[in-house]
Amino acid sequence: MSAMDKMERAMRKIEDFYFGDEDNTGEQMFNTFAKKYSNLFTADMKVTETENKIEHTLAYQEFQHLFESKLDDLVCSEGLTVEEFFKLLQSQSKDDEDCRVFIQVLLSVSDYSSFVEMMAAFCEQNQ
């Protein structure tokens, strides 16, 4: 199997993880995490308007570690290192819109502002 085939298989696994409805998906992982830490956040929290406490940063870092570990596992299960995967993805993104969108999705999940917005939305939905 070529490196490109491995990259595409890893992308499918990551997409299934992000958007799947079964157990052990990204949404389930986030909801479990958010339940545990929702007491630190509020529904009206805005990253640019609310004081960001060290507890928020620590929760974000823990979530990042969980999330990145899962992505690492999915990529490595296809016989690629994370570095190889991202190099292949980057080279393909020049000509492939799907790869560019995929990169944007990956980056949005790793963004602190997005994390705070997701936690605030979780708090609002679960008041």
Beta strands, then each sheet from edge to edge (+ up, - down):
end
